């Protein structure tokens, strides 16, 4: 998987993907209702690009479950 493929998958899942200066990948949710501190707390760091792309799906799922349901 290339970086662009992984970044596209993360984008579809509502996350951003960045490569850190230490060579790791950082997956961060792009939720408009979160503060920067909350986004950083929810960020995921890994050295495996495929793991980063797959984790973006889990982050999306977790965020959907934590949102209140209005009737």
GURO-36485 format. One record per atom (N, C-alpha, C): atom name; residue in one letter; z negated, x, y negated. Coordinates in Angstrom, 1 decimal, decimal comma. Each point is the difference from the previous one (the first is absolute). Example, Ala and Ser with C-alpha at 12.3 -4.5 7.8 and 13.67 -1.06 7.14 Angstrom:
<sites>
SITE   a  r      pz      px      py
SITE   N  A    -7,8    13,2     5,7
SITE  CA  A     0,0    -0,9    -1,2
SITE   C  A     0,0     0,9    -1,2
SITE   N  S     0,7    -0,4    -1,1
SITE  CA  S     0,0     0,9    -1,1
SITE   C  S    -0,8    -0,8    -1,1
</sites>
This chain:
<sites>
SITE   a  r      pz      px      py
SITE   N  X     0,0     0,9     1,2
SITE  CA  X     0,0    -0,9    -1,2
SITE   C  X     0,0     0,9    -1,2
SITE   N  X     0,9    -0,3    -1,0
SITE  CA  X     0,0     0,7    -1,2
SITE   C  X    -1,0    -0,5    -1,0
SITE   N  X    -0,3     0,8    -1,0
SITE  CA  X    -0,9    -0,5    -1,1
SITE   C  X     0,5    -1,2    -0,7
SITE   N  X     1,3    -0,1    -0,3
SITE  CA  X     0,5    -1,2    -0,6
SITE   C  X    -0,1    -1,2     0,9
SITE   N  X     0,2     0,1     1,3
SITE  CA  X    -0,1    -1,1     0,9
SITE   C  X    -1,5    -0,5     0,0
SITE   N  X    -0,9     0,9     0,1
SITE  CA  X    -1,4    -0,3     0,0
SITE   C  X    -0,4    -0,7    -1,4
SITE   N  X     0,5     0,6    -1,1
SITE  CA  X    -0,3    -0,6    -1,3
SITE   C  X     0,5    -1,4    -0,1
SITE   N  X     1,2    -0,2     0,5
SITE  CA  X     0,5    -1,4     0,0
SITE   C  X    -0,8    -1,0     0,8
SITE   N  X    -0,4     0,5     1,2
SITE  CA  X    -0,9    -0,9     0,8
SITE   C  X    -1,3    -0,3    -0,7
SITE   N  X    -0,6     1,0    -0,6
SITE  CA  X    -1,2    -0,2    -0,8
SITE   C  X     0,2    -1,0    -1,1
SITE   N  X     1,1     0,2    -0,7
SITE  CA  X     0,3    -0,9    -1,1
SITE   C  X     0,1    -1,5     0,5
SITE   N  X     0,7    -0,2     1,1
SITE  CA  X     0,1    -1,4     0,5
SITE   C  X    -1,4    -0,5     0,4
SITE   N  X    -0,9     0,8     0,4
SITE  CA  X    -1,3    -0,4     0,3
SITE   C  X    -1,0     0,0    -1,2
SITE   N  X     0,6     0,2    -1,2
SITE  CA  X    -0,8    -0,1    -1,2
SITE   C  X    -0,9     1,2    -0,3
SITE   N  X     0,5     1,1     0,5
SITE  CA  X    -0,8     1,3    -0,2
SITE   C  X     1,0     1,0    -0,6
SITE   N  X    -0,7     1,0    -0,6
SITE  CA  X     0,8     1,2    -0,5
SITE   C  X    -0,3     1,2     0,9
SITE   N  X     0,9     0,9     0,1
SITE  CA  X    -0,1     1,2     0,8
SITE   C  X     0,2     1,2    -0,8
SITE   N  X    -0,9     0,9     0,0
SITE  CA  X     0,1     1,3    -0,8
SITE   C  X    -0,3     1,1     0,9
SITE   N  X     0,6     1,2    -0,3
SITE  CA  X    -0,3     1,2     0,7
SITE   C  X    -1,0     0,8    -0,9
SITE   N  X    -1,1     0,4     0,5
SITE  CA  X    -1,0     0,7    -0,8
SITE   C  X     0,3     1,5    -0,1
SITE   N  X    -0,6     0,6    -0,9
SITE  CA  X     0,2     1,5    -0,2
SITE   C  X    -0,5     0,8     1,2
SITE   N  X    -0,8    -0,7     0,9
SITE  CA  X    -0,5     0,7     1,2
SITE   C  X     0,9    -0,3     1,2
SITE   N  X     1,1    -0,7    -0,2
SITE  CA  X     0,9    -0,3     1,1
SITE   C  X    -0,3    -1,2     0,8
SITE   N  X    -1,0    -0,7    -0,4
SITE  CA  X    -0,3    -1,3     0,6
SITE   C  X     0,8    -1,1    -0,6
SITE   N  X    -0,1    -1,2     0,7
SITE  CA  X     0,6    -1,2    -0,5
SITE   C  X    -1,1    -1,0    -0,4
SITE   N  X     0,2    -0,6    -1,2
SITE  CA  X    -1,0    -1,0    -0,5
SITE   C  X     0,7    -1,4     0,0
SITE   N  X    -0,6    -0,9     0,6
SITE  CA  X     0,4    -1,4     0,0
SITE   C  X    -0,9    -0,8    -0,8
SITE   N  X     0,5    -0,6    -1,1
SITE  CA  X    -0,9    -0,8    -0,9
SITE   C  X     0,6    -1,4    -0,2
SITE   N  X    -0,9    -1,0     0,2
SITE  CA  X     0,4    -1,4    -0,3
SITE   C  X     0,4    -0,2    -1,4
SITE   N  X     1,1    -0,8    -0,3
SITE  CA  X     0,4    -0,3    -1,3
SITE   C  X    -0,4    -1,4    -0,3
SITE   N  X    -1,2    -0,3    -0,1
SITE  CA  X    -0,5    -1,4    -0,2
SITE   C  X    -0,4    -0,1    -1,5
SITE   N  X     0,6    -0,9    -0,7
SITE  CA  X    -0,3    -0,1    -1,5
SITE   C  X    -1,4    -0,4    -0,3
SITE   N  X    -0,7    -0,6     0,9
SITE  CA  X    -1,3    -0,4    -0,2
SITE   C  X    -1,1     1,0     0,3
SITE   N  X     0,4     1,2     0,4
SITE  CA  X    -1,0     1,1     0,3
SITE   C  X    -0,1     1,0    -1,1
SITE   N  X    -1,2     0,5    -0,3
SITE  CA  X    -0,2     1,0    -0,9
SITE   C  X     0,5     1,3     0,6
SITE   N  X     0,2     1,1    -0,9
SITE  CA  X     0,4     1,3     0,6
SITE   C  X    -1,1     0,5     0,9
SITE   N  X    -1,2    -0,2    -0,2
SITE  CA  X    -1,1     0,4     0,9
SITE   C  X     0,1    -0,7     1,3
SITE   N  X     0,3    -1,3     0,0
SITE  CA  X     0,1    -0,7     1,3
SITE   C  X     1,3     0,4     0,7
SITE   N  X     1,1     0,3    -0,7
SITE  CA  X     1,2     0,5     0,7
SITE   C  X    -0,3     1,3     0,6
SITE   N  X    -0,7     0,9    -0,7
SITE  CA  X    -0,3     1,3     0,6
SITE   C  X    -0,9    -0,1     1,2
SITE   N  X    -0,9    -0,9     0,0
SITE  CA  X    -0,9    -0,2     1,1
SITE   C  X     0,8    -0,5     1,2
SITE   N  X     1,0    -0,8    -0,2
SITE  CA  X     0,8    -0,6     1,1
SITE   C  X     1,2     0,9     0,4
SITE   N  X     0,1     1,2    -0,7
SITE  CA  X     1,1     0,9     0,4
SITE   C  X    -0,2     0,7     1,3
SITE   N  X     1,1     0,4     0,6
SITE  CA  X    -0,1     0,6     1,4
SITE   C  X     0,7     1,3    -0,1
SITE   N  X    -0,6     1,1     0,5
SITE  CA  X     0,6     1,3     0,0
SITE   C  X     0,3     0,4     1,4
SITE   N  X     1,2     0,6     0,2
SITE  CA  X     0,3     0,5     1,4
SITE   C  X     1,1     1,1    -0,2
SITE   N  X     0,1     0,8     1,1
SITE  CA  X     1,0     1,1     0,0
SITE   C  X     1,2    -0,4     0,8
SITE   N  X     0,0    -1,3     0,5
SITE  CA  X     1,1    -0,5     0,8
SITE   C  X     0,8    -1,1    -0,7
SITE   N  X     1,2     0,2    -0,3
SITE  CA  X     0,8    -0,9    -0,7
SITE   C  X     0,2    -1,4     0,6
SITE   N  X     0,2     0,0     1,4
SITE  CA  X     0,1    -1,2     0,7
SITE   C  X    -1,3    -0,8    -0,1
SITE   N  X    -1,1     0,7     0,2
SITE  CA  X    -1,3    -0,6    -0,1
SITE   C  X    -0,2    -0,7    -1,4
SITE   N  X     0,4     0,7    -1,0
SITE  CA  X     0,0    -0,6    -1,4
SITE   C  X     0,7    -1,3    -0,1
SITE   N  X     1,2     0,0     0,5
SITE  CA  X     0,9    -1,2     0,0
SITE   C  X    -0,7    -1,2     0,8
SITE   N  X    -0,5     0,3     1,2
SITE  CA  X    -0,6    -1,0     0,8
SITE   C  X    -1,3    -0,5    -0,7
SITE   N  X    -0,7     0,9    -0,6
SITE  CA  X    -1,3    -0,4    -0,6
SITE   C  X     0,2    -0,9    -1,2
SITE   N  X     1,2     0,1    -0,7
SITE  CA  X     0,2    -0,9    -1,1
SITE   C  X     0,1    -1,4     0,5
SITE   N  X     0,5    -0,3     1,2
SITE  CA  X     0,0    -1,3     0,5
SITE   C  X    -1,4    -0,5     0,3
SITE   N  X    -0,9     0,8     0,5
SITE  CA  X    -1,4    -0,4     0,2
SITE   C  X    -0,7    -0,2    -1,3
SITE   N  X     0,3     0,8    -1,0
SITE  CA  X    -0,6    -0,3    -1,3
SITE   C  X     0,4    -1,3    -0,6
SITE   N  X     1,3    -0,3     0,2
SITE  CA  X     0,5    -1,3    -0,5
SITE   C  X    -0,7    -1,2     0,7
SITE   N  X    -0,1     0,2     1,3
SITE  CA  X    -0,7    -1,1     0,8
SITE   C  X    -1,5    -0,1    -0,4
SITE   N  X    -0,7     1,1    -0,2
SITE  CA  X    -1,4    -0,1    -0,4
SITE   C  X    -0,1    -0,6    -1,4
SITE   N  X     0,9     0,3    -0,9
SITE  CA  X    -0,1    -0,6    -1,3
SITE   C  X     0,3    -1,5     0,0
SITE   N  X     0,9    -0,4     0,8
SITE  CA  X     0,3    -1,5     0,1
SITE   C  X    -1,2    -0,7     0,6
SITE   N  X    -0,7     0,6     1,0
SITE  CA  X    -1,2    -0,7     0,5
SITE   C  X    -1,1    -0,1    -0,9
SITE   N  X    -0,1     1,0    -1,0
SITE  CA  X    -1,2     0,0    -0,9
SITE   C  X     0,2    -0,9    -1,2
SITE   N  X     1,3    -0,5    -0,2
SITE  CA  X     0,2    -0,8    -1,2
SITE   C  X    -0,5    -1,5     0,3
SITE   N  X    -0,6    -0,6    -1,0
SITE  CA  X    -0,5    -1,3     0,2
SITE   C  X     1,2    -1,0     0,2
SITE   N  X    -0,3    -1,0     0,8
SITE  CA  X     0,9    -1,1     0,3
SITE   C  X    -0,3    -1,2    -0,9
SITE   N  X     0,9    -0,4    -0,8
SITE  CA  X    -0,2    -1,2    -0,9
SITE   C  X     0,7    -1,2     0,6
SITE   N  X    -0,8    -1,1     0,1
SITE  CA  X     0,6    -1,3     0,6
SITE   C  X     0,6    -0,8    -1,1
</sites>
